[in-house]
Amino acid sequence: MKSIMKKFILMLTGFLGFTLWNGSVKAQDSITDFDGNVYHTVTIGTQVWLQENLRSLHYSDMTSIPGAVFYENSDSLAGIYGMLYDWYAAMKNSTTPGSQGVCPDGWHVPDHYEWIKMDNFLGGYQVAGGKLKEAGTVHWLSPNTGATNSSGFTGLPAGEFDGNQSQNFQFLGMAAVFWTSTQAGSLMATERYLSHDDAMSKSLDWYKTMKYSIRCIRDNGVGLENAPDQEDDALRISSPFGNNLVIMGKNVEFSRILIYSLSGQLLIEKNLTGSFSPATVDTGLLPSGFYLVRIWWEDISNRVKLDEGLPVVSVFKCIKL
């Protein structure tokens, strides 16, 4: 009976079909929230995202979401662009990256590194914004630079509500702004935004009282890479580095290290099963520049592991001199 009353329970209503995006087939499901809003999904790499901005007025436990607004209080705009939430409401007052917050059961508010992962799959932040934006100028102001929506994400410029001094709605048609679940101190958190006048996917740390859109990401994604990308205080990485990248941690056993370019190209793969801290990777052939390093590791002091026996996965951005 409880499951019948709780309309917010995730319900996959069946495949709507398949779409070919950049050479990979993406199954498109739909889910329905407590308020009866239907959302479609899109798979980007190993991640599954909602294809529309969240429109929920209730959390998954059926309690009301405080302070949620739609642009200029217009019902017609809400149906297109979704709701705007401050960070506290979006996170349901949690400060843990990857918290469910306003998202349906089985989904969560993506952290900053999950956005980076999507950017890299799409060729890097310099071009990812264009692949995330809805094409054309029906909703975006001209010139909507680089917009192709080749990812299927269909980013819409819902603007924002300034919850600080001005208390104004602004930037409709100009910017799509999304909260991540990554804090940047007690007063700020990391936002992700797309602009009408460039093709980039950008980030900024700004005040938690601002009200932005929310795009949810499925907890487990798809495929084999279902451990969350995260930065962890247990590890230290030598950055800047030279001909050797050194990774250190207390009571840490490493199993795998991957080094990517910022465009997402895999450059170095080193399997280290049974290797203990410190771990060293030969980087002598890499040119100077910025890189993303993914590290599979396990805390051997208490053998902490994630579901399905996967080790913890941490991601660092670092520079070679």
WOCORHU-V877677 format. One record per backbone hydrogen bond with DSSP energy under -1.0 kcal/mol. CO is the residue of the C=O (numbers start at 1). NH is the residue of the N-H. E is the energy in kcal/mol with one decimal. If there is no record, write none. Layout:
# WOCORHU-V877677
co=CO nh=NH e=E
co=CO nh=NH e=E
This chain:
# WOCORHU-V877677
co=1 nh=5 e=-2.2
co=2 nh=6 e=-2.1
co=5 nh=7 e=-1.8
co=6 nh=9 e=-1.7
co=17 nh=28 e=-1.6
co=19 nh=26 e=-1.8
co=21 nh=24 e=-2.0
co=24 nh=21 e=-2.0
co=26 nh=19 e=-1.3
co=28 nh=16 e=-2.7
co=29 nh=41 e=-1.6
co=30 nh=13 e=-1.6
co=31 nh=39 e=-2.8
co=33 nh=36 e=-2.0
co=37 nh=33 e=-2.3
co=39 nh=31 e=-2.3
co=40 nh=51 e=-3.3
co=42 nh=49 e=-2.8
co=44 nh=47 e=-1.9
co=46 nh=222 e=-2.6
co=47 nh=44 e=-2.6
co=48 nh=218 e=-3.1
co=49 nh=42 e=-2.6
co=54 nh=83 e=-2.5
co=57 nh=65 e=-2.5
co=59 nh=62 e=-1.9
co=63 nh=59 e=-2.8
co=69 nh=84 e=-3.4
co=70 nh=73 e=-3.0
co=71 nh=74 e=-2.1
co=74 nh=78 e=-2.0
co=75 nh=79 e=-1.7
co=77 nh=81 e=-3.2
co=78 nh=82 e=-1.9
co=84 nh=69 e=-2.2
co=85 nh=212 e=-2.4
co=86 nh=90 e=-2.7
co=87 nh=91 e=-2.1
co=88 nh=93 e=-2.8
co=89 nh=92 e=-1.0
co=90 nh=102 e=-1.9
co=91 nh=94 e=-1.7
co=96 nh=99 e=-1.4
co=99 nh=109 e=-2.6
co=100 nh=103 e=-2.4
co=104 nh=107 e=-1.9
co=106 nh=219 e=-2.7
co=108 nh=217 e=-2.3
co=110 nh=181 e=-1.9
co=111 nh=115 e=-1.3
co=112 nh=116 e=-2.0
co=113 nh=117 e=-2.2
co=114 nh=118 e=-1.7
co=115 nh=119 e=-2.8
co=116 nh=120 e=-2.7
co=117 nh=121 e=-1.9
co=118 nh=122 e=-1.7
co=119 nh=124 e=-2.9
co=120 nh=123 e=-1.5
co=124 nh=127 e=-1.5
co=124 nh=128 e=-2.0
co=125 nh=201 e=-2.3
co=127 nh=131 e=-1.2
co=128 nh=132 e=-1.2
co=129 nh=133 e=-1.6
co=130 nh=148 e=-2.9
co=130 nh=149 e=-1.7
co=131 nh=151 e=-2.0
co=132 nh=155 e=-3.6
co=144 nh=147 e=-1.7
co=149 nh=152 e=-1.3
co=155 nh=134 e=-2.3
co=156 nh=158 e=-1.9
co=157 nh=173 e=-2.4
co=160 nh=170 e=-2.4
co=161 nh=163 e=-1.1
co=161 nh=211 e=-2.6
co=168 nh=162 e=-3.2
co=170 nh=160 e=-2.3
co=171 nh=174 e=-1.7
co=171 nh=175 e=-1.9
co=173 nh=141 e=-2.8
co=174 nh=196 e=-1.9
co=175 nh=159 e=-2.3
co=176 nh=194 e=-2.3
co=177 nh=213 e=-2.3
co=178 nh=192 e=-2.8
co=182 nh=190 e=-2.8
co=187 nh=208 e=-2.5
co=188 nh=184 e=-2.9
co=189 nh=206 e=-2.6
co=190 nh=180 e=-1.9
co=191 nh=204 e=-1.8
co=192 nh=178 e=-3.2
co=193 nh=202 e=-2.3
co=194 nh=176 e=-2.2
co=196 nh=145 e=-1.9
co=199 nh=130 e=-1.9
co=202 nh=193 e=-2.4
co=204 nh=191 e=-3.3
co=206 nh=189 e=-2.5
co=207 nh=210 e=-1.6
co=208 nh=87 e=-2.4
co=211 nh=161 e=-2.0
co=212 nh=85 e=-2.9
co=213 nh=179 e=-1.9
co=214 nh=54 e=-2.5
co=216 nh=50 e=-2.2
co=217 nh=108 e=-2.2
co=224 nh=226 e=-1.8
co=230 nh=315 e=-2.0
co=232 nh=235 e=-1.4
co=236 nh=248 e=-3.2
co=241 nh=321 e=-2.2
co=243 nh=283 e=-2.5
co=245 nh=281 e=-2.4
co=246 nh=238 e=-2.5
co=247 nh=279 e=-2.9
co=248 nh=236 e=-2.9
co=251 nh=300 e=-2.2
co=252 nh=277 e=-1.5
co=253 nh=298 e=-2.1
co=254 nh=275 e=-1.1
co=255 nh=272 e=-2.1
co=256 nh=296 e=-3.1
co=257 nh=270 e=-2.7
co=258 nh=294 e=-2.7
co=259 nh=267 e=-3.0
co=259 nh=268 e=-1.6
co=260 nh=292 e=-2.2
co=261 nh=264 e=-1.9
co=265 nh=261 e=-2.3
co=268 nh=259 e=-2.5
co=270 nh=257 e=-2.5
co=272 nh=275 e=-2.8
co=275 nh=254 e=-3.0
co=279 nh=247 e=-2.8
co=281 nh=245 e=-2.7
co=283 nh=286 e=-1.6
co=289 nh=320 e=-3.0
co=291 nh=318 e=-2.7
co=292 nh=260 e=-3.1
co=293 nh=316 e=-2.3
co=294 nh=258 e=-2.6
co=295 nh=314 e=-2.2
co=296 nh=255 e=-2.4
co=296 nh=256 e=-1.2
co=297 nh=312 e=-1.7
co=298 nh=253 e=-2.3
co=299 nh=303 e=-1.3
co=299 nh=304 e=-1.1
co=306 nh=309 e=-1.2
co=307 nh=310 e=-1.4
co=310 nh=306 e=-2.2
co=312 nh=297 e=-2.5
co=314 nh=295 e=-2.6
co=316 nh=293 e=-3.0
co=318 nh=291 e=-2.9
co=319 nh=241 e=-2.0
co=320 nh=289 e=-1.7
